[in-house]
């Protein structure tokens, strides 16, 4: 079983606040979520479809501005002709393009064991869950994530013929893992995501799942 390592205050740390607060202590272990630009979560899709049933495409301005940023993305998709859950939930580049998946997998592996340690990840059709520990002596985790997102976004857009467009949502979801129990819960959540979404019967069957060798084969 993989054992959670303590934070290391001698390693570079960083914090910033945009729409979300991002804190990256040196040597910490994180649960990271990254979504493709324009995709929205299932709860947001559900809310958008509920309002569509009530109001069609004419969402009242008050409800529009009270909605979350994700839900407003869904409303704008309605105006462009989206009319079902799949249209609202996409794009699905990580499902439709083997090249995009390979670009991301290779990029994550490139500095694994050097600048960071990847414990687990799950590549879903429109988002990624990543459990990762910071190792770098010179670069904080926020910058490492920025570099991964920038490189994979640029290369994937070249493959897709979408140069100049946003590939990832501008902000990721970051959570610091502080206990062994939480680490085990987050790894389980990450790898079970395709099972919960009905894409695989077992977490081991999903090609987009990865679990480090030190963990063993049980989650």
Buried (B, 14 or more C-beta within 10 A) or exposed (E): EBEBBEBBEEBBBBEEEEEEEBBBBBBBBBBBBBBBBBBBBEEBBBBBBEBBEEEEEEBEEEBEEEBEEBBBBBBEBBEEEBEEEEBBBBBBBBBEBEBBBEBBBEBBEEBBEEBBBBBBBBBBBBBBBBBBBBBBEEBBBBBBBEBBBEBBBEBBBEBBEBEEEEBBBEEBBBBBBEEEEBBBBBBEBBBBBBBEEEBBEEBEEBEBBBBBEEBEEEB
